[in-house]
């Protein structure tokens, strides 16, 4: 198993998740449409990352990826 490959996907997922969560909380200096576009983009990107992880990671790597990206709201997001 190549843990580095699984961790790379996990880091990408985590950073994108941070963008999605931040954009869901709105900001004072950006208008609502900008945040909505950013939020939608990040959420679609999360789906793409998950899809590619399923394709490119072996079964063991994917299980490890899921372990390290597990968080309480993961099922709600998907």
NORJO-V938943 format. One record per residue. RES is the residue in three letters. SS is DSSP state (2 for helix, 1 for strand, 0 for the rest). OMEGA is omega in whole degrees, -180 to 180 (* if undefined). Layout:
RES_SS_OMEGA, RES_SS_OMEGA
//
This chain:
UNK_0_179, UNK_0_-178, UNK_2_-179, UNK_2_179, UNK_2_179, UNK_2_179, UNK_2_176, UNK_2_176, UNK_2_-180, UNK_2_179, UNK_2_178, UNK_2_178, UNK_2_-177, UNK_2_-179, UNK_2_178, UNK_2_177, UNK_2_178, UNK_2_178, UNK_2_-180, UNK_2_-179, UNK_2_180, UNK_2_-179, UNK_2_176, UNK_2_-176, UNK_0_180, UNK_0_-180, UNK_0_-177, UNK_0_-173, UNK_0_179, UNK_0_179, UNK_0_-174, UNK_2_-179, UNK_2_178, UNK_2_180, UNK_2_179, UNK_2_178, UNK_2_179, UNK_2_180, UNK_2_179, UNK_2_179, UNK_2_-178, UNK_2_-180, UNK_2_176, UNK_2_178, UNK_2_176, UNK_2_178, UNK_2_179, UNK_2_179, UNK_2_179, UNK_2_180, UNK_2_180, UNK_2_177, UNK_2_179, UNK_2_-178, UNK_2_-169, UNK_2_180, UNK_0_174, UNK_0_-180, UNK_2_179, UNK_2_-180, UNK_2_-180, UNK_2_177, UNK_2_178, UNK_2_177, UNK_2_179, UNK_2_178, UNK_2_-175, UNK_2_176, UNK_0_-179, UNK_0_176, UNK_0_-172, UNK_0_-175, UNK_0_-176, UNK_2_-178, UNK_2_177, UNK_2_-179, UNK_2_-178, UNK_0_*
//
